[in-house]
Amino acid sequence: MEQFGINVLSEHDIVKAQQTFLSKVYAWMVGGLLITGVTSWYIFSSGLFIEIASNSILFFGLIIGELILVASLSARIDKISKNTAASLFLGYSFLNGLTLSVVFAIYTLESIQNVFFISAAMFGAMSAFGFFTKRDLSGMGRFMFMGLIGIIFATLFNIILGSSAIAFAVNIIGVVVFAGLTAWDTQKLKEMYEVQYSGNEAAVKSAILGALMLYLDFINIFLFLLRLFGNRR
């Protein structure tokens, strides 16, 4: 639709653009999760997880590598190419698969599967809420981010205390925080629909960055729920 020489998108066009952009985000996210899942299962089933779990230098080296990849992708998304962004995201998904392989050694396969489906249902519900709600979630998002900071400090503090009560509370709060962040991140991504008209390069890079955001939300929901309801071997 054109008005006074300026293209004005109809409500239908806006919704379609939002859905198109988010479908790309979800596609990248699912791809990342598949890489993580397949890598984790292969490393566990092959027995290579023992080397990762028993070598603290290797384990924490992998975690540091993941943090570097996430920081590089988030901070330099405007300066790197779409191929580099894709490589960083897929590389992070692979490294995360290596570190998460120890999950299969701690929890039963049945409980991992059950918690995964519960996490997927919760993530889907909160993402749908973020997409369809007319309410501005920025206030809730900032509150959830503050909760995330609190979780980090409480977790570090509990390394010294070793309190099961604090760990239980952190896991419950963690589920709530990342469920809320899922809704907030989805709403933020929905409002980025205009990137669809900025060219393929910008659209792909924005979709990859959005996929990283939602990937982190999902993984954390899964891990917190697994600590709460997972059956240990």
N, C-alpha and C positions, 0 to 999 in steps of 0.2 A: 504494500500500500504506500502511495506517495502523496505527501501533503506539503504544499508550498515548496516543491522541489526537493524535499527531504524524505527519505524512506522512513516510514513509520511502521513498525512491526505490529501486527494484530496480536491479540491475546493467544490465538491458536498458533501463530508463528513462533511466539516466545516460548510457549510450552513445548512445541516440537523441537526448538533449538536446545532447550534445557534437557529434554529427554535424549537427544542425539549426543550431546556432550557427555552426559552422565553415563550413557551406554558405553562410550569409549573409556571412561574412567573405570567402570566396573569390569570391562574386558581386560584392561591392564592389571587390575587388582586380582582378578581370578587367575590370570596367567602367573602372577607372582606367587599366589598361594599354591598353585599346582607345582611350581618349581620347588617351593619350600617343602611341601608335603612329600613329593617324590624323592627329593634329596634326603630328607630326614629318614624316610623308610629305608632307602638304600644303604645309608650309612649305618643304621641300626642293624638291619638284617645281615649286612656283610661283616659286622663285628668291629668296624672301624670306629664306632662311637667310643669304644673303650679307650682308644688313644686320646680322643678329645677330652673325655671325662677325667682321665687320670693325669693329663698334662695341663696343669693350671696355666702355664705360660701360653700354650697353644690356645686354650679355651678363652682366656682373657684377650689374647691377641686377635682372635676372631671377633670378639665383641667390639674391640677398639676399631677393627676394620669396618664393622657394620656402622658404627657411629660416624666414622669418617665418610663413608659412602652416603649416609643420610644427610649429613651436614653439607657435603659437596653438592648433592642434588638440590637440596632446599635453598642454599645460599647462592648458587650459581646458575639457577635454572634459566635466567634471562641471557646468560653469556655463553652457554654451551649449546651444541647442536642437538637436534632431536635424537640422533643416533647415540650420542654420548649420554644423554639423559636416559635412554632406554637401557644402555649398557650398565649404568650405575644402578638403576632400579632392579634389573634382572640379577646383577651381581650381588646386590644386597639380599635379594630373595634367596639366592643360592647359599650365601654365608649364613643366613638365618636358619636355613635348613640344616646346615652342619651343626650349629649350636643346639637346635631344638631336637636333634636326634636322640639326645639323652632322655627326652620325655618318654620315648618308647621303652626305655629301660626302667623308668620309675613307675609308670602307670600301666595298667592292663590295656590291651588293644581295644577291648569292648568299651571301657570307660572313656578312652580317648575318642572313639567314634561317637558315643552318646553325647559327650560334652561338645564335640565339634558341631553336631546337628543343633544342639541347644544354642550354641554361640551363633550359628548361622541364622537361626530363627530370630534371636534377639537383635542381631545386627540388622537383619532385613527389616524388622519392625521399626527400629529406631531410625534407620535410613529413610524408610517410607514416611515416617512422621516428619523428619526434617525436610523432606521434599514437598509434602502436601500441606503442612501447617501454614497458616497465614500469620502466625505469631513470630515476632522477631526474637530469635534465639541467641542473639549476641550477648545479652546479659547472663543467660544461663551458661553460655560457652565460657565466658570469663570466669564465672564461679567454678566451673568444672576444671578449668586450667589451674586455678588456685588449689583445687583439690588434688590435682596431679602433683603439684609441687609438694603438697603436704604428704602425699604417698611416698614420694622419693625420700624425703627427710625421715619419715617414720620407718621406712624400710632400712635405711642406713643406721638409724638409731637402734633398731631391733636386731641388727647384726651383733651388737654388743650385748643386748639384754637376752636375746633368744627367747622372747615371750611368745607362747602359742596364742595367747589372747590377743596380743597386738597384731600378730600375723593374720589371725582370723578376721579382725576388724579391717585390716588393710586390704584383704582380699575382697571383702564385701564392698568397701568403699571403692575399690578399684573397678569392680564391675559397674557400679553406678556411674562413676566418673567417665569411663570409656564408652558406656552406652549413651551418656549425654553428649560426649564429644562426637560420637557418630552422627547424631542428629544435627549438631551444630555444623560439623564439617560438610555434611550433605547439603545443608541450606546454603553455606558459603559457595560450594561448588555449583549449585543450581544458579546462583546469581552471576556465575562466570560464563553464562551461555553465549555472550557476545563474542567470546574468543573464537567461536565457530566461524565468524566472519573476518577473522584476522589473518587467515592463511593457514595452510596445512602445518607449517613448522610450529607456529605458536599454539595451535590447537592440540597437536600431539604432545608437546612439552607440558602444557597445562594439564592434559589428561593424565600424563605420567605422574606429575606432582600430586594431583588429586588422588590417584591410585595409591601412592605412597601413604598419604594421610589416612585413607580408609583402611588400607592394609594394616597399618600400625594399630588403628582402633580395633579391628577384628582380632588380630593376634593377641592383643592385651586382654580383650574380653575372654578369649579362649583360655589363656593361661591363668587368669584369675579364677575363672569358673572351674578349671581343672584342679587347681589347688583346693578349691572348696568341695568339689564333688567327685574328683577322680579317685578310683580305687588303686591303691599302690600294690605292686607285685609282692 
